[in-house]
Amino acid sequence: MAVELRWCHSLSEASFPAVDYEALRQRVAGSTPFNHLGWLRAAAHALGPRQELAVLLGHADGELRLCLPLVRSREAFGPLRVAVVRHLGYPLSDRIALMNELPVQAAGQVLRCIRQRLPHALLQLSEVCPALADEPWLECWARDSSAFERRLGCRVPVHRISAADRQEVSGDPRYKLRRARKRIAACGAVERRVLADAANIGALLDAVSAVEDASWKGDDAVGIFSGAQRRQWMYRAFTALAAQGQVCAVLLELDGRCISYRLGLLEAGRFYDYNLAFLPEHRDLGSGRVLLEALIQWGLDEGWTWIDASRVSLDNSSHQLHERQTEFIEHWRLSCFSWRSSGVALGLVMRVWQWLKLRGLGRSLAVKTLSVRTGP
């Protein structure tokens, strides 16, 4: 099978095969809303001036079989500042499928093409599902790298929606839900489902972003709407996906004002619970658990099959879906270190750091470094 590779500078230019991309996205198992062209175009619009986008397209037998939208920038790793290439969408895309149907024989050709067009020390793909991180491809890329790392990022709890969800949940979650509902009823707040469309998406985003800005996420500038760059990305992305009927939210409103919400994306009967926040003065209501239950009931009514959590901490995760999870999905981070001097050095630093961590020295070194940096 002859493989033809070429580069495209934008996902929006006339030469980009948007129709063929969507056909490829529909064929690739595990494709998520974060692979949607609307989401990726919004991510591209939000790139900074020092971030370079290049889209690698691969055709075989006259059909689009590969699309890798890649971003190169310079990042600091301790004392090193090196060129890094990442999949477009980092760090706000929760889970990606690699849009790749090329045979494994093309793996080396693809990697060499990336290195020639986007010279780098590190090529890193984050939030990749194990079924999509094709093992033969990884073995080939590992052999062609000065160092290679495949690291588990998190185990995301997921809940399979079933008829049993019509019954009240058992155990401790039952009492937590009952207490939260009593507090919510006492204050007079009401739940509302919103299936966003082109007409109401702007008002929905204004309402939920105002709640996030007032929450601890806004205070710590870690929210999805924090800063002009992220806000622009989210507004563009959710507007594009709302036009496809893929944006859903459950709101808790008091006197017509949103005080808490869960916002997510729907793809092929799978709901991705992407973001939530609440006003600090209503933190004691326990609204998050109630709104999660509201999503499950909405899923029952609409025939959804799964509800997935957003990214969670690998250890000691407090996501409320853990109480209802039936399975979990692993997210992996793939790191390919090049043979350039910066790539070899960065790979060596990574291996030394892992060696220190295994022996319990990494944490003590990090604490000492922090004390030096924050000292008088």
Beta strands, then each sheet from edge to edge (+ up, - down):
strand 1: 3-8
strand 2: 52-60
strand 3: 63-77
strand 4: 80-87
strand 5: 99-100
strand 6: 122-128
strand 7: 147-160
strand 8: 190-195
strand 9: 247-254
strand 10: 257-267
strand 11: 270-278
strand 12: 306-308
strand 13: 327-337
sheet 1: 1+ 2- 3+ 4- 6- 13+ 7- 12+ 11+ 10- 9+ 8-
sheet 2: 1+ 2- 3+ 5-
end
